[in-house]
Amino acid sequence: MTDRWVLAPAEEGGVEFAPLGPDGLLAGPVRRAPDSAEAVRGLPDVARWVWRSTAEMYPRLLATGVRVERCYDIEAAETLLLGHEGRYGEPRSAAAALARLRGGPVPPDPRQRSAEPGSQSPLFEPQTVHVPPADLAKVHAEQQRRHDATAQPDRMRLLTAAESAGMLVAAEMNRSGLPWSADVHRRVLHELLGERYAGGEPRRLAELADEVSAAFGRRVRPDLPADVIKAFAQAGIKVKSTRRWEIESVDHPAVKPLVEYKKLYRIWVAHGWSWLQDWVRDGRFRPEFLAGGTVTGRWVTNGGGGLQIPKVIRRAVVADPGWRLVVADADQMEPRVLAAISRDPGLMEVAGRESDLYQAVSDRAFSGDRAQAKLAVLGAVYGQTSGDGLKNLAALRRRFPRAVAYVDDAARAGEEGRLVRTWLGRTCPPAAGAGDDAAEEAGIPATEDESGGQAGGQAGGQEWVPGYASSNARARGRFARNFVVQGSAADWALLLLAALRRTCADLAAELVFFQHDEVIVHCPEEETETVVAAIREAADLAGRLTFGQTPVRFPFTTAVVECYADAK
């Protein structure tokens, strides 16, 4: 029996599946089963299932209690390969890949559905096109050829395997959900916002709105930025926005209640009573995690604001009785990744220790000034190359020349419209739309919504980064500079998750949350020590797999808690 099988929904119902040979094509007859669970259960020795989309196939298996060890996600692979070939943005579906292979018209991709409660699929949208196993196998075989044609085939294949593993993790996390106490959440809302008023704002917001109006001497709607800006203008104060950093610099009695209002308003609209009713069921919050949801490979959520849980609301994230949350944060991940990808001897030496990296950099280049060293390192990654940033960068360049040259070269390539890649081969397009995730990574101020919070972080909630897809070469350069670090970090994190998932499969523990450099495992109290050790071992393994043999270490700060808010 071959170790790789293709699985696809049958057009008339049920599923079809068949073995694949070394060339990626069918190596036996197509079989049929009434459902995917029966097909997978009947072949327990299959090492990897090849299918069109994990998001399409795996939730159905999980619903019947069936877990797969590995998969190959054809549409995830197509996205990575198109990007690598400089064709980012072309349709990525299996049907589109098949059409390109045959030289026919390429169908558009179906639109990502919204996970928001009550949302409906729009009429006349492109629908998923049926692709039978034989054709999926042809696409798979062609993708293998395209992997071989890349400059670093082994790395590209590893990236595709990691992305496919990430898709499995995301589906399992969507199934498990994040433990959530609705009772605690309600108590927090009452403490912060007071009583609820039918059809209006809660008591505390109404009180703060009255304080703002009293300070201006007229009725002002603090939830309307235009009204606030106009009120400041009438008071002889010119402000361009209602962003917190700008408002707090103003000397006016309305500032204090206005800032407090904006903070509480954001909680009310983003994680208030309506959110609780819509998103928490049976003691679990289930945002739809989307692996590889941004061009850098960082994850997003499709609704629910799963990656934007305020610290005060984290009090509602409570482990089940007898269980604990193991919350792990990667320490100083960006400079460690920069050391690994640049192969700078000095920075690798510093990053080879589990002690404070910024302090070690400061001892070597900034006379022990840790704050200055941190600004210099992050400035190199994020493109802060003016004023003091330029002076700090010069000092960093003298001590760690290969590290600075690496991101400088990436920035130059971005400015010139060339392709820029992560260590494993994820590719940043020369000019692509990007959301606030990209803006933050590129050092471009993120768009702020009218409540004072930053928009973005979930699918469909991102804003266009001004200038990135235009002729603003400097903005593209800043993004490319950051992309090689953040994207490589995202690739490393996928392999970390894959290794941790393998360990959790032998335990009662479950992965329930992931965000960039933070992972949460929910496990019985007696498994916490095993999980903490597994996170450390997974980080080390991911480092070796991603970057090869380097002295760089990727330590985690780990907390074992009953409540998420107690972890930080």
Protein Blocks (a to p, Z undefined) as FASTA:
>chain_A
ZZbdcddddfkgpjddddddfkopacbdcdddfbfklmmmmmmmbmbdcdfblklmmmmm
mmnopacfbdcdfklmmmmmmmmnopghiafbfklmmmmmnopacddddddddfbehiac
dehiacdddddfklmmmmmmmmmmmmmmpmblmlmmmmmmmmmmmmmmmmmmmmnopadd
fklmmmmmmmmnopadehiacfklmmmmmmmmmmnopacdfklmklmmmmmmmnopacfb
fcfklmmmpccfklmmmmmmmmmmmmmmmmmmklmmmmggghiacddddehkbfnopacd
eehjlmlccfklmmmmccdehiacdddddehkllmmmmmmnopaklmmmmmpcbdfklmm
mmmmngopaklmmmmmmmmmnopaghjllmmmmmmmmmmmmlmmmmmmmmmmmmnopacd
dfkopacdfbdcddfklmmmnopacdddfkopaeejiehiaccdehklmmblklmmmmmm
mmmmmmmmmmmmmmmmmmmmmmmmmmmbdcfbdehjaccddddfklmmmmmmmmmmmmmm
mmmmmnopafbdcdddddddfbfklmZZ
